[in-house]
């Protein structure tokens, strides 16, 4: 029996080295799977995903450190989600031929896609299996893809065909007959496993029976139309797992890679965010009571001024998990889906604490409520406000919500109350424009320095950071245009550098994207907060 506790002496070092090798092998296999996936070789990618996930979970099972174990589980969960997408793309499994026995759980190379399309466990099943016993391969009398029970007997969280006998495993059913939390086509007698259904014929598809209800499975009810008994809470749990996997895959940015030094200017905004996140993280004993940091921060100002960069720098400098959300990704044409996505987002973020949830275009979700507003939109806003309230509950809570908007005037008052720290992110001032232009031209051939640079800074009053980038790109094209037909043969070293005349030619083509009137509205709203 494998132990997850610390070991002593040479045996501990050997075991740790062996487990590290196992994990490295799993990571390498998943990298190959990703490569095959990008090349469109889906069957090969699916096979590698399965192998890599199995190795990663074996390593997680033997890992003594709780934090690293959870990291490995989360990594496996992300790849499971992609494997599920591939499974759907490849199509349904082929039915076994009448002249051949059903699958034995071993690969049948060259026999079609059916052997590749085995169901994968959800994140909840992975966690349950790790806590319940050793993770092992299936048995020969059916396709068995999840943990064996530690209580004796074979027990599967996902089984297709065939009966099992389980002895009380956590994360799997137990008892006589079918001992599977997810079983197709078989009926049996289950005895009550934690994290799985229990009862007679519990959670079967296609087989009738009665269920007595297992922990985390919901109470079973009699099925109709030949459906059999089913745990009442499983469908919702499965849907939640799918949403959580989607959030981890699409919204979790594991390496923002932006530091304070990457951002020119915005000194007040950076100082405010350091006081809200970085310093309380370093000295939590100082930031208590009235000095307790805000759990909701609103970044507002003209577009292209660096609000997203600031949020990424917060995550990088603090080491927090970073969820980068566009408000449009939280909406759905299906009634009720938006609220589920919001709940799942905050649930996943709390699991990954400390974490930063950055929501761009927050005004599209939390605009002021009106009489003619659709009921679905109102429910979504209500759920969002409830979750924002929850982000600040508890003294040990380490979840920060950062929201950004170009339209702060349109936000609902209830949202503004919850986003208690508000930071104006203005257009870059002259020193910031000088730093931005110098940084953009740093890797280019040219001589924009001294008086030329000062002149250019004066010409770009009212330009945002994104405007300056477009201006520099346009100016950089002028030496290429001057080459004419020689562009096909000229050596790179013979292309002239960028000069001030190139910028003079580019200025009429790239105008400021923010009008002076718009800037005045931001400044007026900013003054209204302090007045």
N, C-alpha and C positions, 0 to 999 in steps of 0.2 A: 504493500500500500504506500502510495506516495504521500509525503508530508509537505505541507506548505509552510511549516515553521522553520526557524533557523537551524542550521546544522553546524557541527563543529569540525575543526581540523581539516585534514586533507580531503576527507569525504565531502565536506561542504564545498570546498573549492572546486572539486571535480564535478559535483552535481551542478553547481552554478555555471561552470564552463559548458557542461553538456546542454543545459537548458538555454544558455545564450546562443549556442550553435544551432539549436532547434529553432529558436526565434529568428535568428539571422537567415536560416534556410527558408522559413516561412515568408519573411519579408522579400527575399530574393525571388521566390516563386511568384509572389503577388506582383512584383515589378515586371516579371516576364509576362504575367497574365495581362497586366495593363498594356504592355507593348503589343501583344497579340490582339488585344481588344481594339487598340487604335488602328491596327492594320486591317481590321475587319474580319479576322480569323476567329469567329465567335466560338466555334466548338472547342478549338484548342484553348482559347482564353477561358472558357467555362471550366474545362478540366483543370487548368492551372489555378484558377480561383478556388476551386474545391480543395485542391491539395494544399495551397498556401493558407487558406482559412483553417484547415485541420491542424496544420503545424503550429499556427499562431495560437490556436485555442489550447493545444497540448502544452505549449510554453506558458500560457496564462494559467493553466491548471497547476503547474509546478512552481510558478513564481511566488516567492514568499512575500514580496512587497505589495501591499494593497493598491497603492497608487499606480504602480507600473502594471499590475494585473488588470486594473480597470482600463488603462490606456490601451493595452493589447486587445481587450474585449471590444472597445470602441472602434479600434482600427479594423478588427475583423468584421464588425457590424457594418461599417461603410462598404467594405468589399462584398459582403453578403447582399447588400442592396443592389449593387451593380450586377452581381451574378443573377439575381432575380430578373432584372431587366433583360439580360441575355437569354435567360430561360424562356421568357415570353416571346422574344424575337425569334427564337428557333422554332417555336410552335409547340403544340401539345405532344406528350409522349405517345409513341406508337403502341397500339394494343398488341399483346403477345400473341403469336401464332398459335392456333389450336393444337398444332402438332409439336409445339415446343413448350417446355415448362416455363413458368413465370420467372422473372429476373431473380437471380440469386444474390443480388447485392454486389456482385463483382462486375468489373467492366467487361463488356462484350464488344470488343473492338470490331469495327466494320459492320456492325449490326444496326446501324441507324442512330438516330438521336436519342432514343428512349433512355439509354443508359446514362446520358449526360443530364437528363432533366429531372434529377431527383430534388425534392423540395428541401429548401434550406431553412434552418431555424431562425426565428426572429431574435431581436436583442434580448427580450425578456426570457426566451427559452435558453439562450446562451448563458445568461446570468444564473438561471435556475439550475442548468446542468452543471456549471462549474461549482456551485455550492453543494450540489447533491452527490457528487461522486465522480469517478473517473470518466473521461471522455474516451470512447472506444469506437471501433468500427462496428458495422451491423452484423447480424447473424444470418445464416444461410437460408432461413425459411421466410424470406420476404426482404424488402428494402428497409433497412434500419439505419437512420442517419443522425442520431443524437445520442446523448449519454446513456451508458448503462447505469442502472440504479446501484447505489452502494449498499442497498439492503438485501441483496441476493436476488438472483433471477435476472432475466433480460427485460429491460424496460426502455422504451423508446419514446422520445417526445414527438417524433414524426415517423410514422410507419405506414407503409402502403401494402395491404394484403397480408394475410397470415395472422396468427394469434401469438401473443406473448404471455409470459408468466413473470410477474414482477413482485418484488418483496418490500416495497415501501421506500422508494427512492424519492429524494427531493428533486422536483423538476420533472417527474414522470409519475404516471399512475402506478398503482400496485394492486396485487390481488391475483385472481385466477382468470385465465382466458386472455382477452385483449387488455394489455396494460399500457396502452398508448394514449398520450394526451391528444394526439391528432391521428386518427386512424381512418382509413378508407376501406369499406367493404367488409369489415369483420365485426362480430359482436362478441362480448365476453363479460366477465365479471371483474370489476375493479374494486380495490379496497381502500382508496383514500390517500393519494399522494399529494404532498404540498406542491403547489404550482401546477397541478394538473387535475383533470376531472376524475371523479371517482363514482362508483356505482355500477349498476348492472348494464353493460353495454354503453357505458358513458362515452359521449363525444364521438360516436361513430357516424359515418356517412354511408347510408344505404343499408344499415342493419338496425333493426328495431331493438328497443330495450328501455330500461328504466334507470335513471340516475339519481344519486343521493346528494351530489354537489360536493366538489372538492374545493379546497382553499385556492383562491385566485381564479377559479374556473367558472364561478357563478352557479346558480341552481339549475338543474336540468329540468326540462319540461318535455312532455310527450310531443313527439313530432307528428306531422301529418303528411300525407302523400308519400309514404314510404321513407320519410327522412330519418326517423329514429330520434333518439334523445341527443341533446346538445347543451353544453355549458352556456348559460345565458350571457355571461360577460365576455365570451371569447372574441366575438366579432368586433366589439368596440376595442378590445385590447389589441387585436391584430391591426385594426385601422390606426390606432395610436402609434404602434410600432412602425408602420409604414411612414407615417408623418414624421416621426422622430428620425428615421433613416434618411428621409428626404432632406430634413434640416441639416443633419450632419454632413450629408454629401454636397448639398448645394449652398449652404449658408455659413458653414464653419470655415473660417479662414485661418489655417494653422500657422501661417507665416506672413503676417502683414509686412514686416521688413521695413517699416518707416520709423525713423527716430526724430527727436526734436530738432536735431541738426539738419534733417532733410527739409525742414519747413523754414522758409525765409520770412522774417518779420513775425507778426501776430504774437508779440511778446505777452500782451495781456491775456490773450486766450490760452497760451501755453502755461502761463503762471496759474491761471484759474484752474485748469485741468490738473496741474501738478498738486495743487492744494486739495482738490476733490478726490483724486485717485492715488497718486504716487506717494505723497507724504503719509496719508493715513495707512497705506499698506506697509510703509517702512516703520512707522511709529503709531500703532493703533492705540497705545496707552495714552498718547497725548490728545488724540482726536475722539473724545468722548463728550457726552452731555451736549452743551451748546456748540462745541466744536465738531460734533459728529458730521461726517461728510454727507452731502446730498446724494440720493440714490437715482435722481433723474436730472439730466443736464440737457438743455436745449441750445444747439448751435444754430444761429440764424444770421443771414446776411445775403448779399448778392451771389448769384451762381458763379462757380469757378474760382472761389476765394480760398479753398483749402479745407473745407469742413470735413470731408471724408479723410483727408490726410491727417488732420488732427485726431480723429477717432482712431485711426490705425496706429498713430504714434502712442496714444494712450495704451493700447493693447500691447504694443511692443515693449514700451518702457516698464510697464507694470508686470508683464509676463502673464496677463490674464488671457483666457480663451476669448476669441473674438468672433462674434456672429455678425456678419455683414448682411443686412436685410434691406431690400427695396420694398417700400410699402405696397407696391403693386403685386409682389409675390405673396402677400398675405390675403389678397382678395380672391374670390372665386365666383364663377357664374352659378355654382350650386349653393342653394340655401343651406346655411349651417356650416359649410366647409371653412369659411373664414375664421369663425370662432374656434373651431378645432385646431386650425393651424396656429393661431395665437397661443392657445393653451399649450400645445405641444412645444412651441418655440421656447416659452418660459420654463416649461418642465425640463427640457434638455439643457437649457442654460443653467438652471439650478443644479442639475447633476454635475455640470462641468465647472462649478464655482471654484475659484473666483473667475468671473466672466464679465465681458462687456458685450451688451447687445446694442449694436448701432443700427438705427432705423432711418434711412434716407427718405426724403419726401414725406415726412410724417404728416404734413397738412392734407395729403390725399386720403388719410385714414381718420385723422382726428380734427377735421374741420368743424366749425361751429354747427351745432344741430339746429334744424329748422322744422317748421310744421309739415312741409311736403316731403320730408326725407323718407326713403324706403325703410321698411321695418328691418330688413336684413342688414342694411348699413348701420342702423341704430344699434342693433344687437352686437355687431362687430365692435363698434366704438365702446359700448358698455363693457364687453369682455376685455378690451385693451386697457381700459381705465382700471378695471379690477386687477389685472395683472400688474399694471404700474404701481398700484397701491401695494400689492404683495411684494414687489421688488424691494420695498423699504422696510419690511417687517422683520423683526428679530435682530438682536444685537450682533449675531454672528453672520448675518447675511452679507455676502460679498458679491452681489450682482449689481452692476451699474448699467443703467439705460441711458444711452446717448442718442438723441434725436436731432436731425438736421432738417432745416426748411428754408426755402427761399421766400415763403409767404407767411411770416409769423402772424400777420394781422388776421389771417383766416382760421387760426387755431381755436379750438373750443376752450372756454375758460377753465373747465375742469381739467383739461390736459395741461394747461399752463400752470395750474396749481400743483400738479404732480411733478412737472419738470421745473423744480423750484430754483435751480441754478441756470441762469440764462446768459449766454455769452455771445456778444456781437462779433462777427467775423467780417471785418470791413475789407474794402479794396486795398491793395498794397500801397503803402506810403512810399516816398522816394527811396529811403534806404532799403526797403524790401524789394522795390523794383530793380534797384541796382544789383542786389544779391541774386535775384531771380535771373536777370539777363546774363550776369557773369556766370552763373551756374549752367544755364542753357548753352552758352557759347564756349564753355570750358574745354570741351573735346573737339572744337572746330578750329580750323585754320582761319586766322583773321587777326585784326588789330583794333578791336573795340575796347579801348582803355582810356584812362585819363579824361581829357576834355571831350573826346568822342563819346565815351560812355556817359558822362554827365549830361551831354546834350541829348542823348537818346533817352535818358531817364526823364528829362523835362518834356520830351515829345510824347511820352506814353502816360501822361496824367489821365486817370480814369480807366485804365486798362486793368482787367482782372488777371490773376495768375494764368488762367487758361488762355486768355487773349494774348498775353505776352508769349506764351509757347507757340501759338499759331503765327504770331508776328515773326518770331525767330525762324520758324520753319519756312515761311514765305521768303524771308531775306536770304536764307541759306540756298534757295533755289536759283537766285539771280546769277551767281557765277556759273551754274550749269547752263542756264539759258544763253549766256554770253558766248558759250563755246560753239553754238550753232551745229553744223554738221561734224565738227571735230569731236563731238561728245562720244562717238563710237570708238575712237582710237586713242584719245588722250590718256596719258598716265595720271594716276591719282595725284602724284606729287606736283604735277604741272597745273592743277586746278587752282586758281587764285583764291585768296582768303576772302572772308566776308568783311565788308567795310561799311561805313556809315551811309554811303550813297545807296547801298542795297536796302538798308532800313528805310531810307527816305522813299524809295520806290515801293516798298511793301506797305507803308503806313496807309495809303489810300485804299488798299485792297483789304486790309484787316483793321476794321474800326472797333472801338469799344463796344462790348455787347450789353453794357449796363448804362442807361442814360443818367444824366445828372438828377433828373426829377425822381427817378427810382431810388437813387442813393439818398436823396433828401427824405423820402418816405421811410426808409430804414432808420435813418438817424432820428427822425421824429418819433418813431415807435420806440426806439431805444431810450430816448429822453422820457417818454411817458412811463416807462418802467421805474425809472429812478425818481420821477416827479410824483 
